[in-house]
Amino acid sequence: MKKILIIRMSSLGDVLIASPLIRALRRHFLEAQIDFVVRKEYAEVIRYNPHLTNVIEFDISTGLVGLWKLRKKIWQTKYDIILDIHRNFRSRLICWNFKNLFNRKTIIRTVRKNYFLRFLLVYFKLNLYKKFHGCVIKVWQKYLQVAQPLGIKPDNLGIELFLNDEAESVVQILFTEIKSRKWKIVIAPGAKHFTKRWPAEYFADLIRKFFTKYKSQIILVGGPEDREVTAQVTSTIPDIPVLSMVGNYTILQTAAIIKHANLFIGNDSGLTHVAAAFKIPTVAIFGSTVEEFGFFPENPNAIVVENNRLNCRPCSHIGRAKCPKKHFKCMREITPENVFDKALDLLLHTELHT
């Protein structure tokens, strides 16, 4: 029986899109021990994944001492295979000198991040991704490539998120109370970095359009860090009964809310990948980031809205605290009317085929 360890510490979306790799490993190694190392705050994203044996949580507040204890625990477990799909300082430290210290035959493989291609695209707008790879390789595909030498093959079933009964029950009560609305539209206005967030006033305008024309129930979701931007959205539409769940629910409860929505609208953020896990019709708004970085949602029911008329995109692969050109056209030129029209088309198309 093999022992396999996957390392991906963060963040929400990155951990979630590791699910095709987890599933493929389980399919290939039916009896293996398959463990996953993740930061404590993201552990619930994979805690109920039936393909995993153990979820090993790392508390980032414990610093290097905690990381060294984690490394020691991994030594003692004697894994046959370690797949580092994070490849940052912490994951490198865990794997550092592992084989030499213990004279083991442990297979250690790391993800390829294409730093040079990314550098050329961000700073010189020289796009060589398709020249080198023939197509855009999504991040979940890069994760699978790490395990290809082990005989792993993709199944193209998309990403997965498994909920617990508690999350489902909380949301069932919520949706029972608002079932009379024509559409339940879940919106996530937040994102970690400013240049990945569509303007708050645009979200407010979009909400007004859906409520005025269709009396749709709008539900806002996000974590505690999204409360400020959510307040900016709701403060300009006090007359519209928006239901804000931002900062009040766990990740899994928020995922359950998204699962029961008719439509999801969000930025380039982790919750957009949550919607993809349930194949929810989605409008994803991308600003400073582009498809080549591999984070377009793996969702057959998703539409990505972006401004392709700019020569300053991308300005970063993860987003910035402010627009370096000071105009923020990558988001500001995506109008509420544009997003509304695409969202409405998606809703009507979904209704027609269900």
KEMARFI-955352 format. One record per residue (C-alpha): residue in one letter; chain; x, y, z. Coordinates in steps of 0.5 Angstrom, whole numbers. Example, Ala and Ser with C-alpha at 12.3 -4.5 7.8 and 13.67 -1.06 7.14 Angstrom:
[A A [25 -9 16]] [S A [27 -2 14]] 
This chain:
[M A [0 0 0]] [K A [3 7 -2]] [K A [3 13 2]] [I A [2 19 -2]] [L A [2 26 1]] [I A [-1 33 -3]] [I A [2 39 -1]] [R A [-3 46 -2]] [M A [-3 50 3]] [S A [-8 56 0]] [S A [-12 59 -2]] [L A [-19 57 -3]] [G A [-19 57 -10]] [D A [-13 53 -11]] [V A [-14 48 -6]] [L A [-21 47 -9]] [I A [-18 46 -16]] [A A [-14 40 -13]] [S A [-20 36 -13]] [P A [-19 33 -20]] [L A [-12 31 -18]] [I A [-14 28 -11]] [R A [-20 24 -15]] [A A [-15 21 -20]] [L A [-10 19 -15]] [R A [-15 15 -12]] [R A [-18 12 -18]] [H A [-11 10 -20]] [F A [-9 8 -13]] [L A [-15 5 -10]] [E A [-12 2 -3]] [A A [-7 8 -2]] [Q A [-6 13 4]] [I A [-7 19 1]] [D A [-6 25 5]] [F A [-7 33 4]] [V A [-3 39 8]] [V A [-7 45 8]] [R A [-7 51 12]] [K A [-12 51 18]] [E A [-17 56 15]] [Y A [-18 52 8]] [A A [-19 45 11]] [E A [-26 45 11]] [V A [-26 46 3]] [I A [-23 38 3]] [R A [-25 36 10]] [Y A [-31 31 7]] [N A [-27 29 0]] [P A [-28 22 1]] [H A [-22 20 -4]] [L A [-17 23 2]] [T A [-15 19 8]] [N A [-13 25 12]] [V A [-13 32 12]] [I A [-7 35 16]] [E A [-8 42 18]] [F A [-3 47 19]] [D A [-4 53 23]] [I A [0 59 20]] [S A [0 63 27]] [T A [5 58 29]] [G A [11 60 24]] [L A [17 56 23]] [V A [16 52 30]] [G A [10 50 27]] [L A [12 48 20]] [W A [18 45 23]] [K A [14 40 27]] [L A [10 39 21]] [R A [16 37 17]] [K A [18 32 23]] [K A [11 29 22]] [I A [11 28 15]] [W A [18 25 16]] [Q A [15 20 21]] [T A [10 18 16]] [K A [15 15 11]] [Y A [11 17 5]] [D A [13 14 -2]] [I A [10 20 -6]] [I A [10 27 -4]] [L A [7 32 -9]] [D A [8 39 -8]] [I A [3 43 -12]] [H A [4 49 -8]] [R A [12 50 -9]] [N A [13 56 -4]] [F A [17 57 2]] [R A [13 53 6]] [S A [12 47 2]] [R A [20 47 0]] [L A [22 47 7]] [I A [18 41 8]] [C A [21 37 2]] [W A [28 40 3]] [N A [34 35 3]] [F A [28 30 5]] [K A [31 24 1]] [N A [39 26 3]] [L A [37 26 11]] [F A [34 19 11]] [N A [36 16 5]] [R A [29 14 2]] [K A [27 13 -4]] [T A [21 18 -3]] [I A [19 21 -10]] [I A [18 28 -9]] [R A [15 32 -15]] [T A [13 39 -16]] [V A [9 43 -20]] [R A [11 47 -26]] [K A [9 55 -25]] [N A [12 58 -31]] [Y A [15 64 -28]] [F A [19 66 -34]] [L A [13 66 -39]] [R A [9 69 -33]] [F A [14 75 -33]] [L A [15 76 -40]] [L A [7 77 -40]] [V A [6 81 -34]] [Y A [12 86 -36]] [F A [13 86 -43]] [K A [6 83 -46]] [L A [10 78 -49]] [N A [5 72 -50]] [L A [9 66 -51]] [Y A [4 61 -47]] [K A [1 58 -53]] [K A [7 58 -57]] [F A [11 53 -52]] [H A [4 49 -50]] [G A [0 50 -56]] [C A [-6 52 -51]] [V A [-8 55 -45]] [I A [-6 50 -39]] [K A [-11 51 -33]] [V A [-8 50 -26]] [W A [-12 44 -25]] [Q A [-9 41 -31]] [K A [-2 43 -28]] [Y A [-3 39 -22]] [L A [-5 33 -26]] [Q A [1 34 -30]] [V A [5 33 -23]] [A A [3 26 -22]] [Q A [3 24 -30]] [P A [9 20 -29]] [L A [6 16 -24]] [G A [1 14 -29]] [I A [-5 19 -27]] [K A [-10 21 -33]] [P A [-15 26 -33]] [D A [-22 24 -33]] [N A [-25 31 -35]] [L A [-30 31 -29]] [G A [-29 38 -27]] [I A [-27 40 -20]] [E A [-31 37 -13]] [L A [-33 40 -7]] [F A [-37 36 -2]] [L A [-41 39 4]] [N A [-43 36 10]] [D A [-50 36 13]] [E A [-50 42 17]] [A A [-48 46 12]] [E A [-54 43 7]] [S A [-59 44 13]] [V A [-57 51 15]] [V A [-58 53 7]] [Q A [-65 49 7]] [I A [-68 54 12]] [L A [-65 60 9]] [F A [-68 58 2]] [T A [-75 56 4]] [E A [-76 63 7]] [I A [-75 66 0]] [K A [-77 61 -5]] [S A [-83 65 -7]] [R A [-77 70 -11]] [K A [-77 68 -19]] [W A [-69 68 -19]] [K A [-64 67 -13]] [I A [-58 70 -15]] [V A [-52 70 -11]] [I A [-46 75 -12]] [A A [-39 75 -9]] [P A [-37 82 -10]] [G A [-30 81 -6]] [A A [-23 79 -8]] [K A [-17 79 -5]] [H A [-14 85 -9]] [F A [-17 91 -11]] [T A [-15 90 -19]] [K A [-19 84 -19]] [R A [-26 87 -16]] [W A [-31 90 -20]] [P A [-33 97 -18]] [A A [-38 96 -12]] [E A [-42 102 -15]] [Y A [-43 97 -21]] [F A [-45 91 -17]] [A A [-50 96 -14]] [D A [-53 98 -21]] [L A [-53 91 -23]] [I A [-57 89 -17]] [R A [-62 94 -18]] [K A [-63 92 -25]] [F A [-65 85 -23]] [F A [-69 87 -17]] [T A [-73 93 -21]] [K A [-74 88 -27]] [Y A [-75 81 -25]] [K A [-76 82 -17]] [S A [-70 77 -16]] [Q A [-67 75 -9]] [I A [-60 78 -9]] [I A [-56 74 -4]] [L A [-49 77 -2]] [V A [-43 72 0]] [G A [-36 73 2]] [G A [-32 72 8]] [P A [-30 77 14]] [E A [-25 81 9]] [D A [-31 82 4]] [R A [-35 86 9]] [E A [-32 93 7]] [V A [-33 92 0]] [T A [-40 89 1]] [A A [-42 95 5]] [Q A [-40 100 -1]] [V A [-45 96 -5]] [T A [-51 96 0]] [S A [-50 103 2]] [T A [-52 106 -5]] [I A [-59 101 -6]] [P A [-62 102 1]] [D A [-69 101 -2]] [I A [-67 94 -5]] [P A [-68 88 0]] [V A [-61 85 -1]] [L A [-60 79 3]] [S A [-52 79 6]] [M A [-49 73 8]] [V A [-42 76 8]] [G A [-38 74 14]] [N A [-43 70 18]] [Y A [-43 64 15]] [T A [-37 58 14]] [I A [-34 57 7]] [L A [-38 50 7]] [Q A [-45 54 9]] [T A [-43 59 4]] [A A [-42 54 -1]] [A A [-49 51 0]] [I A [-52 58 -1]] [I A [-48 58 -8]] [K A [-50 51 -10]] [H A [-58 53 -9]] [A A [-57 59 -13]] [N A [-60 60 -20]] [L A [-54 64 -22]] [F A [-47 66 -19]] [I A [-44 73 -21]] [G A [-37 74 -18]] [N A [-30 76 -19]] [D A [-23 72 -20]] [S A [-24 69 -13]] [G A [-24 63 -10]] [L A [-32 63 -9]] [T A [-32 63 -17]] [H A [-29 56 -17]] [V A [-34 54 -11]] [A A [-40 55 -16]] [A A [-36 51 -22]] [A A [-36 45 -17]] [F A [-43 45 -17]] [K A [-44 47 -25]] [I A [-48 53 -23]] [P A [-49 58 -29]] [T A [-44 64 -27]] [V A [-42 70 -30]] [A A [-34 71 -28]] [I A [-31 78 -28]] [F A [-24 78 -30]] [G A [-20 85 -29]] [S A [-12 85 -29]] [T A [-11 78 -29]] [V A [-12 73 -36]] [E A [-14 66 -38]] [E A [-6 65 -39]] [F A [-5 64 -32]] [G A [-10 58 -31]] [F A [-16 61 -27]] [F A [-22 61 -31]] [P A [-27 57 -28]] [E A [-28 50 -30]] [N A [-35 50 -31]] [P A [-39 49 -38]] [N A [-44 54 -35]] [A A [-40 60 -34]] [I A [-38 66 -38]] [V A [-32 70 -37]] [V A [-33 78 -38]] [E A [-26 81 -39]] [N A [-24 87 -43]] [N A [-19 85 -48]] [R A [-18 92 -51]] [L A [-13 94 -47]] [N A [-5 93 -48]] [C A [-4 94 -40]] [R A [-7 87 -39]] [P A [-5 83 -35]] [C A [-1 88 -30]] [S A [0 82 -25]] [H A [-2 75 -24]] [I A [-5 75 -17]] [G A [-8 82 -17]] [R A [-5 89 -15]] [A A [-7 94 -9]] [K A [-9 99 -14]] [C A [-9 100 -22]] [P A [-1 102 -24]] [K A [-4 106 -30]] [K A [-9 110 -25]] [H A [-15 109 -30]] [F A [-17 102 -28]] [K A [-20 101 -35]] [C A [-20 93 -34]] [M A [-26 93 -30]] [R A [-29 100 -31]] [E A [-30 99 -38]] [I A [-34 93 -37]] [T A [-41 96 -35]] [P A [-47 94 -31]] [E A [-51 93 -38]] [N A [-46 89 -41]] [V A [-46 84 -35]] [F A [-53 84 -34]] [D A [-55 82 -41]] [K A [-50 77 -41]] [A A [-53 74 -34]] [L A [-60 75 -37]] [D A [-58 71 -43]] [L A [-55 65 -39]] [L A [-61 65 -34]] [L A [-66 65 -40]] [H A [-62 59 -43]] [T A [-61 55 -37]] [E A [-69 56 -36]] [L A [-70 54 -43]] [H A [-66 47 -42]] [T A [-68 45 -36]] 
